[in-house]
């Protein structure tokens, strides 16, 4: 069970890393007036005459997520099997 959980978490993190490699930024659909919780990635930009929040990850975030996910998947493979 621990092995499958570690592998699934590693795959999830790696897939986010691959997504961050493929996209430059994400413009959220609905405008919000809340204070952003993620200071480094969430900013506001004017799109179609209204201010919308965007997620703009730094360039190093994709490689960091890919490496963390890969290491955790390798750890899950290296765990001993409990039958």
C-alpha positions as CSV (number, residue, x, y, z in Angstrom):
1,X,0.0,0.0,0.0
2,X,2.8,2.4,0.9
3,X,4.6,1.5,-2.4
4,X,1.6,2.3,-4.5
5,X,0.9,5.5,-2.6
6,X,4.5,6.7,-3.1
7,X,4.4,5.8,-6.8
8,X,1.1,7.6,-7.3
9,X,2.3,10.7,-5.5
10,X,5.5,10.7,-7.6
11,X,3.6,10.3,-10.8
12,X,1.2,13.2,-9.9
13,X,4.1,15.5,-9.1
14,X,5.9,14.5,-12.3
15,X,2.8,15.1,-14.4
16,X,2.6,18.6,-12.9
17,X,6.2,19.1,-13.9
18,X,5.5,18.0,-17.5
19,X,2.5,20.4,-17.6
20,X,4.7,23.3,-16.4
21,X,7.2,22.5,-19.2
22,X,4.5,22.6,-21.8
23,X,2.7,25.8,-20.7
24,X,4.0,29.3,-20.2
25,X,1.2,30.7,-18.0
26,X,-2.4,29.9,-17.1
27,X,-5.1,32.6,-17.2
28,X,-7.9,31.7,-14.8
29,X,-11.4,32.0,-16.2
30,X,-13.4,33.8,-13.5
31,X,-12.0,37.0,-12.0
32,X,-11.6,36.9,-8.2
33,X,-11.1,39.6,-5.7
34,X,-9.3,37.4,-3.1
35,X,-5.8,37.9,-2.0
36,X,-3.6,35.3,-3.7
37,X,-2.3,32.5,-1.5
38,X,0.6,31.5,-3.6
39,X,2.8,34.6,-3.8
40,X,5.4,33.3,-6.3
41,X,3.1,32.0,-9.0
42,X,-0.3,33.8,-8.7
43,X,-0.5,37.3,-10.2
44,X,-3.1,39.5,-11.8
45,X,-3.1,40.5,-15.4
46,X,-5.6,42.5,-17.6
47,X,-7.2,40.3,-20.1
48,X,-10.2,41.5,-22.3
49,X,-10.6,44.7,-20.3
50,X,-10.9,43.0,-16.9
51,X,-8.3,41.9,-14.4
52,X,-7.9,38.1,-14.1
53,X,-5.6,36.1,-12.0
54,X,-2.9,34.2,-13.8
55,X,-0.6,31.3,-12.7
56,X,2.9,32.1,-13.9
57,X,5.3,29.5,-12.6
58,X,9.1,30.2,-12.7
59,X,11.2,28.4,-15.2
60,X,12.9,26.2,-12.5
61,X,9.5,24.9,-11.1
62,X,9.0,22.4,-13.9
63,X,12.5,20.8,-13.5
64,X,12.1,20.7,-9.7
65,X,8.7,19.0,-9.9
66,X,10.0,16.5,-12.4
67,X,13.1,15.6,-10.3
68,X,11.1,15.3,-7.1
69,X,8.5,13.1,-8.8
70,X,11.1,10.9,-10.4
71,X,13.0,10.3,-7.2
72,X,9.8,9.4,-5.3
73,X,8.8,6.9,-8.1
74,X,12.3,5.4,-7.9
75,X,11.9,5.1,-4.2
76,X,8.6,3.4,-4.5
77,X,10.2,0.8,-6.9
78,X,13.1,0.2,-4.5
79,X,10.8,-0.5,-1.5
80,X,10.6,-4.1,-0.6
81,X,7.5,-6.0,-1.6
82,X,5.3,-7.1,1.3
83,X,3.1,-10.0,0.3
